[in-house]
């Protein structure tokens, strides 16, 4: 665990989340299935779910 600005960060979870987000964005760029606002909502949801599990 790392601490940034007094907040503990699980580096493994952060890296895993970042990889998922990059793959999701890459897939959406190719398919253009979701709009930018829809992608923002999906990303927010993924982050919130990961934070709740922590």
C-alpha positions in Angstrom: 0.0 0.0 0.0 1.1 3.5 -0.8 0.0 6.7 0.8 -0.7 9.8 -1.2 -1.9 13.0 0.4 -2.9 11.0 3.5 -5.0 8.5 1.5 -3.9 4.8 1.4 -3.8 3.4 -2.2 -3.7 -0.3 -2.9 -1.3 -0.3 -5.9 -2.4 -3.7 -7.2 -6.1 -2.6 -7.3 -5.1 0.7 -8.9 -3.1 -0.9 -11.6 -5.8 -3.5 -12.3 -8.5 -0.8 -12.5 -6.3 1.3 -14.8 -5.8 -1.7 -17.1 -9.5 -2.4 -17.2 -10.3 1.2 -18.0 -7.7 1.4 -20.8 -9.0 -1.8 -22.4 -12.6 -0.6 -22.1 -11.7 2.7 -23.8 -9.7 1.0 -26.5 -12.6 -1.3 -27.3 -15.0 1.6 -27.4 -12.8 3.7 -29.7 -13.0 0.9 -32.2 -16.6 0.0 -31.8 -18.0 3.5 -31.0 -20.7 1.7 -29.1 -20.9 4.2 -26.2 -20.9 8.0 -26.2 -18.4 9.9 -24.2 -20.9 10.7 -21.5 -21.9 7.0 -21.3 -18.2 6.0 -21.0 -17.7 8.5 -18.2 -20.7 6.9 -16.3 -19.2 3.4 -16.8 -15.8 4.6 -15.6 -17.3 6.3 -12.5 -19.3 3.1 -11.7 -16.1 0.9 -12.0 -14.2 3.3 -9.7 -17.0 3.4 -7.2 -17.4 -0.4 -7.1 -13.6 -0.8 -6.5 -13.6 1.8 -3.7 -16.6 0.1 -2.0 -14.7 -3.2 -2.0 -11.8 -1.5 -0.3 
